[in-house]
Amino acid sequence: MKQVSSSGFFQVKVAASFALFFAGALLAMMAWSSAAGPKLTGIAAKIAPEVLAQTAQGGSASIIILLADQANVSAAHEMKDQDARGWFVYNTLTQHAARTQAALRAELEARGVSYQSFWAANMIVATADRALLESLAAREDVARIDSNNAVRWIEPPELTNFSVAPNSPSAPNTAEWGVQNVNAPSVWALGFTGQGMVIGDQDTGERWTHNALKPRYRGWDGTTADHNFNWHDAIHTGGGVCGPDTVAPCDDSGHGTHTAGTTVGDDGAGNQIGVAPGAKWIGCRNMDQGNGTPARYTECFQFMMAPTDLNGNNADPTLRAHVLNNSWGCPASEGCTTRAELETIINNTEAAGIFVVVSAGNSGSGCSSVSDVPAIYSASFSVGAYDINNTLAGFSSRGPSTYYTPNLLKPNISAPGVNVRSSYYSGDTTYANLSGTSMSGPHVAGVVALVWSARPQLVRDIAATKSLLQSTANPSVTVTPPQLCGGTLSTTDIPNNSFGYGRVDALAAVNASGSPTPTPTASPTPTATATATATATATATATPTATATATPTATATATPTATATATPTATATASPTATATTTPTATPTASPTPSPSTVLGNVSSRLRVETGDNILIGGFIVTGTQDKKVVVRALGPSLNLPGKLANPTLELRDSAGGLVQVNDDWSTSPNRQAIIDSGLAPSNDLESAIIATLSANGKAYTAIVRGVGGTTGTGVVEVYDIDRSVDSKLANISTRGFVQTGDTILIAGTIVVGQASQKVIVRAIGPSLNIAGKLADPILELRDANGALIRADDNWRTGGQETEIMQSGVAPTNDLESALIETLPANNAAYTAIVRGINNTTGIAVVEVYALN
């Protein structure tokens, strides 16, 4: 869509055309009513005024004949097998249309009238004069007759803001401002880029060979193009520079190439213009140089619901799109007078499990300016536009939609739509800046693809996804001047009819989207280790910190409290962190007395052990009053990993850096039998283990792992609570180490022991560390024992939990650090916290887990 021109001439021209059109239609209706008498009065009510005007005085019109009997596909919404769902909708609609259109088609054929039959809605398109119009309107099986005249369904004023953008991005390898604004890069960093999703672009066509689009086109396998089932041209005459009935994607005016780029575009050379670069796109040209008809739009919806080969045959609903972007609209002043022209089609498309994104329109800033088809429909997810400063664009149409009674909230949500840089049709390396809600809609289509790639349980669950996007939208949008458009009592109420629920936020949606599901790629998790029963952890809030130096000393200081209110120190230290371990292979021999309710236990951390300061440091606090018996282990040789640490050594130190115990090979320890009796003896004699009884009362301890003789490799440090008969607990678990790339990142885990769920805050600290070589911008993931993502965060203030994190008392001190809060199920459930550097940067970081009561 294109923003409304401020030209006085444009406004007068539209107003004059509108007045003349309705004057003509009124005269035609008066003349028909006078000539035909009362008998045809009811018939006339079935016919759009524009059609009456066009068929007056011997004229003819292209019409849409909507049948009264429409198929019912509501059962599709409950179907879990998505391929079966697609076939059910397709078969139901096509078979119903074939059966119920038979008599009407027979009449048209008897009269020698050419026509086109559709099934996305049960309708037929034909050309009719007044006599045929009267005959059709008199039929009981005909519900309504609308106009099918070609009109401008995208408005030209968008091009008034057109400017050719540089072929190279302003900052190398930097995503466009809109892509960053919707938090797409933070979701990419979790490994989700829209993979497995298909976005359908219904527009003016696409320049498929554009460098930012070609690698993402489903019809391109890297060497060969196959446009069957991936491209359809609904333009059968005209077509501008492309001509009609093209057999490969072609864009006749640039609009479609731009919108497609915003959904998926990335040329691999720094032009990160698309929100979901891992998704694929398919296309259908539904406008001839910006001019569309309901028939052409319907033809494209049918293709997106059941793609066909280039001859229009062999429809296959299993290849249908997941998300449709619709950056167009039909204003009443240009022919969509009933506003019901496409409602059934949108509803049926949604029933097939396709998320329909629609640009809200560019008729703002007045209230109820979301007035065009299809943005007005309840099934359409309508999108407003804002600028780089998060200020609502003046052209962005406002709600409510008056199509329904009562009125309907619109738009649903908003997205970047001012000066958006994306691909353009004039060359394979050409980019352009455009403005309009046409530009905001594709951002949302891309976000849906990201969320569905990260949360497969939501794929094609339209209602749940709409609710998720709305509930996680960022309400920080400025409306100048403030306005009330009905439905709210204050200009600050959310949602509202100015910008809906707020700015679409991909990361917040991923984080809030229900129960986790397995990730598409394997993520490293700690090795399976024996888990002794753990004692209940207190919610001490101080962060034990350990300073590793060249000498074997590491200090951990902590100020334990009874509530989660500690402030982490900014020294070069390791904060205690919980690391998820898998189910135990052995249990301690001691039978604990009745256990406390719920605790964090069995702490483990995995990291590549280097030399100097870049060793593996794990810390924890013992809260309570009674001494706590623990087993600490350093593993390496038994890990089923490449590059493992061949011979780890282990030190346990107190908060003053004093050595509690040290061990090289556990089998030579004077406590060898006690370690065996605990059930936690390492499986390799070169691994290390310590069994010790530690003072409580908030005392902090640090476990340090090095390689014998300065050797390096991946190692694991673990701390087990083996005596739950006392009141003391392990708390404030942290790990410090050198975060690299690939599998050599920082991984920490814990088990939630007990029966009640445990609320925790997990933090990834880097910039605030007072140490050389610190990680500049950490990102954080929390995963369950299956590797499924529970929640993720990049910068803690922008992850949707800022207020809750601040209220916890342990908010990070640097905005680039990460934090998340989650309530974790217990019953020995294992969890893993993973820390990486943004864009594969490296450095020393700390991961921490606090229990919150």
Summary of the structure (lengths in Angstrom):
residues: 853
radius of gyration: 32.1
end to end distance: 50.5
largest distance: 112.8
contacts: 3417
relative contact order: 0.10
helix: 24%
strand: 28%
